[in-house]
Amino acid sequence: MNEQRLEQAADWVDRINDLNDHDREELSLWLKCTENKNAFEKIANVFGDPAVKQALHIYTKQYSLPTPIITPNAKRSRTFSMLALAASFSAIAFAVYWLAISQQTFTPTPIAKTAVKSSLPQLLEAHLGKRVSQLLDDGSYLHLNADSALTAHLLPHSRQIELKKGQVFFDVAKDKTRPFIINSGQASIKVLGTSFDVERNKDEVVVTVYEGKVEVSALDKVILTPSQQAVIKNGHITVDYSQQLAQLPAWRMGWIDAEKEPLTSVIKQLQRYSPMVIKVDNTLNNTLISGRFNLETPQQSLMLIASTYNWKVDKKNNVLHLTLP
């Protein structure tokens, strides 16, 4: 059980009182993975909160889920829960470390795995304005951002993904005998088991690593480690070593967190959620934007940007046009 899995479980526990329908469905799917369930149970035991343990039971049983009943004395503030986590994580990390050492020292040679049968290619799609999460048969967990599509083909000696468009966060189950390979058009991405984000745009591919190592191959080849990001354009790879990453990409929570980000990049993210076409005056394209914007309400977010920078939004037919006043 790795530290990132524990952090993901801690985040679910912390937000258990505030989940919407999409979050509850995603948590239920996340808990289908045994390692995720064990991590959630470990964090729940740290809190000793019976309501959290009740939620674990509910979310592992069904997909269409009512909000768990939390008794008044079981509720806690986010600040309190994060302080509790901070106090307990060192103990958890220590326990996990020694568990890993003991397993490494005393576990006998494993029995050979049963041969893996080849499956048919599986098409996964997330339509405009809707994120989709999918657990593959190998235990890998795929999170598709809105307006994204891929095919997954699990073979006996490899796991092949073709990212057709959009953005996907991959939480890949470890399997040294079957590398996980993603064809993103401009680059091939190879891993054995890790967590990373791949975004395929018209003219470039962006790979961001959150855990483990990722091999990116185009005209060049690089190995990325956590907090590193590669941009592949026309076959050439440029690596950014200065990324300050959160536990998960902001889009997974339905937000854009922009820090001096080009306006074109922000608009591209909003467009995935907007049923209306968004157009921007060319004079504004290179403006650097900072702020936090809600992906679920793209038109309101565009209005917020316009208000912040003294621009205006003209709405005509099915087009939102961001212009100077």
C-alpha positions as CSV (number, residue, x, y, z in Angstrom):
1,M,0.0,0.0,0.0
2,N,1.7,3.2,-1.2
3,E,1.6,6.7,0.4
4,Q,-0.4,8.2,-2.5
5,R,-3.1,5.6,-2.1
6,L,-3.3,6.5,1.6
7,E,-3.5,10.2,0.7
8,Q,-6.4,9.5,-1.8
9,A,-8.2,7.5,0.9
10,A,-7.6,10.4,3.4
11,D,-9.1,12.8,0.9
12,W,-12.2,10.7,0.5
13,V,-12.6,10.3,4.3
14,D,-12.2,14.1,4.7
15,R,-14.9,14.8,2.1
16,I,-17.4,12.1,3.1
17,N,-20.0,14.5,4.3
18,D,-19.9,16.7,1.1
19,L,-20.0,14.2,-1.8
20,N,-22.4,14.9,-4.7
21,D,-23.9,12.1,-6.8
22,H,-20.9,12.0,-9.2
23,D,-18.5,11.8,-6.2
24,R,-20.4,9.0,-4.6
25,E,-20.4,7.0,-7.8
26,E,-16.7,7.6,-8.2
27,L,-16.0,6.6,-4.6
28,S,-18.0,3.4,-5.1
29,L,-15.9,2.5,-8.2
30,W,-12.7,3.5,-6.5
31,L,-13.4,1.1,-3.6
32,K,-13.8,-1.8,-6.0
33,C,-10.0,-2.0,-6.0
34,T,-9.0,-4.1,-2.9
35,E,-5.9,-1.9,-2.2
36,N,-8.1,1.2,-2.3
37,K,-10.6,-0.3,0.1
38,N,-7.8,-1.4,2.5
39,A,-6.4,2.1,2.4
40,F,-9.8,3.7,3.2
41,E,-10.3,1.2,6.0
42,K,-6.9,2.1,7.5
43,I,-7.7,5.8,7.5
44,A,-11.1,5.2,8.9
45,N,-9.6,3.3,11.8
46,V,-7.3,6.2,12.5
47,F,-10.3,8.5,13.0
48,G,-12.3,5.9,14.9
49,D,-15.4,7.4,13.4
50,P,-18.3,4.8,13.1
51,A,-20.0,6.9,10.4
52,V,-17.0,6.7,8.2
53,K,-16.9,2.9,8.6
54,Q,-20.6,2.8,7.8
55,A,-19.9,4.8,4.6
56,L,-17.2,2.2,3.7
57,H,-19.8,-0.5,4.0
58,I,-22.4,1.4,1.9
59,Y,-20.1,2.4,-0.9
60,T,-18.7,-1.1,-1.4
61,K,-22.2,-2.5,-1.8
62,Q,-23.8,-0.4,-4.5
63,Y,-23.5,2.3,-7.2
64,S,-26.7,4.3,-6.8
65,L,-26.1,5.6,-3.4
66,P,-27.9,7.8,-0.9
67,T,-25.9,10.2,1.2
68,P,-24.7,8.3,4.3
69,I,-26.4,9.3,7.6
70,I,-23.8,11.1,9.7
71,T,-24.7,11.6,13.3
72,P,-24.1,15.1,14.7
73,N,-21.3,14.1,17.0
74,A,-19.6,12.3,14.0
75,K,-19.4,15.5,11.9
76,R,-16.1,17.3,12.0
77,S,-14.6,20.4,10.3
78,R,-12.2,20.0,7.4
79,T,-9.6,21.8,9.4
80,F,-9.9,19.3,12.3
81,S,-9.7,16.3,10.0
82,M,-6.6,17.6,8.2
83,L,-4.9,18.2,11.6
84,A,-5.8,14.7,12.6
85,L,-4.4,13.3,9.4
86,A,-1.2,15.3,9.9
87,A,-0.8,13.8,13.3
88,S,-1.5,10.2,12.2
89,F,0.3,10.0,8.8
90,S,3.7,9.6,10.3
91,A,2.5,6.6,12.2
92,I,0.8,5.1,9.2
93,A,3.8,5.7,7.0
94,F,6.1,4.0,9.6
95,A,3.7,1.0,9.8
96,V,3.5,0.7,6.0
97,Y,7.3,0.9,5.7
98,W,7.9,-1.9,8.1
99,L,5.1,-4.0,6.6
100,A,6.8,-3.6,3.2
101,I,10.2,-4.6,4.7
102,S,8.7,-7.7,6.4
103,Q,7.0,-8.8,3.3
104,Q,10.1,-8.3,1.2
105,T,12.2,-10.3,3.7
106,F,9.9,-13.2,4.5
107,T,7.5,-13.7,1.6
108,P,8.3,-17.0,-0.2
109,T,8.7,-17.2,-4.0
110,P,5.3,-16.5,-5.5
111,I,3.5,-19.1,-7.5
112,A,3.4,-18.4,-11.2
113,K,0.4,-16.5,-12.4
114,T,-2.3,-18.1,-14.5
115,A,-2.0,-17.0,-18.1
116,V,-3.9,-13.8,-18.9
117,K,-6.5,-14.1,-21.6
118,S,-6.7,-11.5,-24.3
119,S,-9.7,-9.2,-24.2
120,L,-11.4,-7.3,-27.0
121,P,-10.6,-3.6,-27.3
122,Q,-12.8,-1.5,-25.1
123,L,-13.9,2.0,-26.1
124,L,-14.2,4.5,-23.2
125,E,-15.7,7.9,-23.8
126,A,-16.5,11.0,-21.7
127,H,-18.9,13.3,-23.5
128,L,-18.9,17.1,-23.4
129,G,-19.4,18.4,-19.9
130,K,-19.1,15.0,-18.1
131,R,-16.2,13.2,-16.5
132,V,-16.1,9.4,-16.5
133,S,-14.2,7.0,-14.3
134,Q,-13.6,3.3,-15.3
135,L,-11.9,0.4,-13.5
136,L,-10.2,-2.0,-16.0
137,D,-10.1,-5.8,-15.5
138,D,-6.4,-5.6,-14.6
139,G,-7.2,-3.3,-11.6
140,S,-6.1,0.0,-13.3
141,Y,-8.3,3.0,-12.7
142,L,-8.9,5.5,-15.6
143,H,-10.4,8.9,-15.1
144,L,-11.4,10.6,-18.3
145,N,-11.9,14.4,-18.4
146,A,-14.8,15.7,-20.4
147,D,-14.7,15.4,-24.2
148,S,-12.1,12.6,-24.1
149,A,-11.9,9.1,-25.7
150,L,-9.6,6.1,-25.7
151,T,-9.6,2.4,-26.5
152,A,-8.1,-0.1,-24.0
153,H,-6.8,-3.5,-25.1
154,L,-5.6,-5.9,-22.4
155,L,-3.3,-8.5,-23.9
156,P,-1.4,-11.4,-22.4
157,H,1.9,-9.6,-22.5
158,S,1.0,-6.0,-22.6
159,R,-1.8,-3.5,-21.9
160,Q,-2.4,-1.2,-24.8
161,I,-4.2,2.2,-24.7
162,E,-4.9,4.4,-27.6
163,L,-5.7,7.9,-26.5
164,K,-7.8,9.3,-29.3
165,K,-8.5,12.8,-27.8
166,G,-8.7,14.7,-24.5
167,Q,-7.2,14.2,-21.1
168,V,-7.0,11.1,-18.8
169,F,-5.6,10.4,-15.4
170,F,-4.2,6.9,-15.2
171,D,-3.8,5.0,-11.9
172,V,-2.1,1.9,-13.3
173,A,-2.1,-1.4,-11.4
174,K,1.4,-2.9,-11.1
175,D,2.2,-5.8,-13.3
176,K,5.9,-6.3,-14.3
177,T,4.9,-9.0,-16.9
178,R,2.6,-6.7,-18.8
179,P,3.8,-3.1,-19.4
180,F,1.0,-0.5,-19.8
181,I,1.6,1.4,-23.1
182,I,-0.3,4.5,-24.2
183,N,-0.2,5.6,-27.8
184,S,-1.0,9.4,-27.8
185,G,-0.3,10.1,-31.4
186,Q,2.9,12.1,-31.0
187,A,4.4,9.9,-28.3
188,S,4.4,6.5,-26.8
189,I,4.2,6.3,-23.0
190,K,5.2,3.1,-21.1
191,V,4.8,2.3,-17.4
192,L,4.6,-0.8,-15.2
193,G,2.5,0.7,-12.4
194,T,2.1,4.4,-11.5
195,S,-0.2,7.5,-11.5
196,F,0.1,10.1,-14.2
197,D,-1.9,12.4,-16.4
198,V,-1.9,12.5,-20.2
199,E,-3.5,15.3,-22.3
200,R,-3.7,15.0,-26.1
201,N,-4.3,18.2,-27.9
202,K,-4.3,19.0,-31.6
203,D,-0.7,20.0,-31.8
204,E,0.9,18.6,-28.6
205,V,0.8,16.0,-25.9
206,V,1.4,16.7,-22.2
207,V,2.4,14.0,-19.7
208,T,2.5,14.8,-16.0
209,V,3.7,12.2,-13.4
210,Y,2.3,12.0,-9.9
211,E,3.8,8.7,-8.8
212,G,6.4,6.2,-10.1
213,K,8.3,6.4,-13.3
214,V,7.1,6.9,-16.9
215,E,9.0,6.4,-20.1
216,V,8.1,8.8,-22.9
217,S,9.2,8.0,-26.4
218,A,9.0,10.2,-29.5
219,L,12.1,11.3,-31.6
220,D,13.8,11.3,-28.2
221,K,13.2,9.2,-25.1
222,V,13.0,10.4,-21.5
223,I,12.2,9.0,-18.1
224,L,9.9,11.1,-16.0
225,T,9.6,10.9,-12.2
226,P,7.1,12.5,-9.8
227,S,6.4,16.3,-10.3
228,Q,7.9,16.3,-13.8
229,Q,6.0,17.2,-16.9
230,A,6.9,16.5,-20.6
231,V,5.4,18.4,-23.5
232,I,5.8,16.6,-26.9
233,K,5.4,18.7,-30.0
234,N,6.4,17.6,-33.5
235,G,8.2,14.6,-32.0
236,H,10.4,16.7,-29.7
237,I,10.2,16.3,-25.9
238,T,10.6,19.3,-23.5
239,V,10.7,18.5,-19.8
240,D,9.6,20.8,-17.0
241,Y,11.3,19.9,-13.7
242,S,9.7,22.7,-11.7
243,Q,6.1,21.5,-11.4
244,Q,4.5,22.0,-8.0
245,L,1.8,19.3,-8.1
246,A,-1.2,18.7,-5.8
247,Q,-2.3,15.2,-4.8
248,L,-4.5,15.1,-7.9
249,P,-4.9,17.3,-11.0
250,A,-7.5,20.0,-10.3
251,W,-9.8,18.9,-13.1
252,R,-10.5,15.6,-11.2
253,M,-12.3,17.8,-8.6
254,G,-14.0,19.9,-11.3
255,W,-11.8,23.0,-11.1
256,I,-9.2,24.9,-13.1
257,D,-6.4,26.2,-10.8
258,A,-4.5,28.7,-13.0
259,E,-1.3,30.4,-12.0
260,K,-0.1,32.7,-14.8
261,E,-1.5,30.3,-17.3
262,P,-2.1,31.4,-20.9
263,L,-5.7,32.3,-21.6
264,T,-5.8,29.9,-24.5
265,S,-5.1,27.0,-22.1
266,V,-7.8,28.1,-19.7
267,I,-10.4,28.4,-22.5
268,K,-9.4,25.0,-23.9
269,Q,-10.3,23.5,-20.5
270,L,-13.6,25.3,-20.3
271,Q,-14.5,24.3,-23.8
272,R,-14.6,20.6,-22.7
273,Y,-17.5,21.5,-20.5
274,S,-19.3,24.2,-22.5
275,P,-22.1,23.2,-24.9
276,M,-21.5,26.6,-26.6
277,V,-18.4,27.4,-28.7
278,I,-16.0,29.8,-26.9
279,K,-14.1,32.2,-29.1
280,V,-11.5,34.7,-28.0
281,D,-10.1,37.9,-29.7
282,N,-6.6,37.2,-30.9
283,T,-5.3,40.2,-28.9
284,L,-6.2,38.4,-25.7
285,N,-4.7,35.0,-26.4
286,N,-1.3,35.6,-24.7
287,T,-2.8,37.1,-21.5
288,L,-1.6,35.2,-18.4
289,I,-4.6,34.2,-16.2
290,S,-4.5,33.4,-12.5
291,G,-7.5,32.2,-10.4
292,R,-9.7,29.2,-9.6
293,F,-12.6,28.5,-12.0
294,N,-15.4,26.0,-11.9
295,L,-15.5,23.6,-14.8
296,E,-19.1,22.6,-14.1
297,T,-20.3,26.2,-14.9
298,P,-18.2,27.2,-17.9
299,Q,-20.2,30.2,-18.9
300,Q,-20.1,31.7,-15.4
301,S,-16.4,31.0,-15.2
302,L,-15.9,32.9,-18.5
303,M,-17.9,35.8,-17.1
304,L,-15.7,35.8,-14.0
305,I,-12.6,36.0,-16.2
306,A,-14.1,38.8,-18.2
307,S,-15.1,40.7,-15.1
308,T,-11.6,40.3,-13.5
309,Y,-9.8,41.6,-16.6
310,N,-12.3,44.2,-17.7
311,W,-13.3,42.4,-20.8
312,K,-16.8,41.5,-22.0
313,V,-18.6,38.4,-23.2
314,D,-20.9,38.6,-26.2
315,K,-23.5,35.8,-26.6
316,K,-24.8,35.2,-30.1
317,N,-26.5,32.0,-31.4
318,N,-24.3,29.2,-30.0
319,V,-21.1,31.2,-29.5
320,L,-19.6,33.0,-26.5
321,H,-17.2,35.6,-27.7
322,L,-14.6,37.0,-25.2
323,T,-13.5,40.5,-26.4
324,L,-12.2,43.8,-25.3
325,P,-14.9,46.3,-24.3
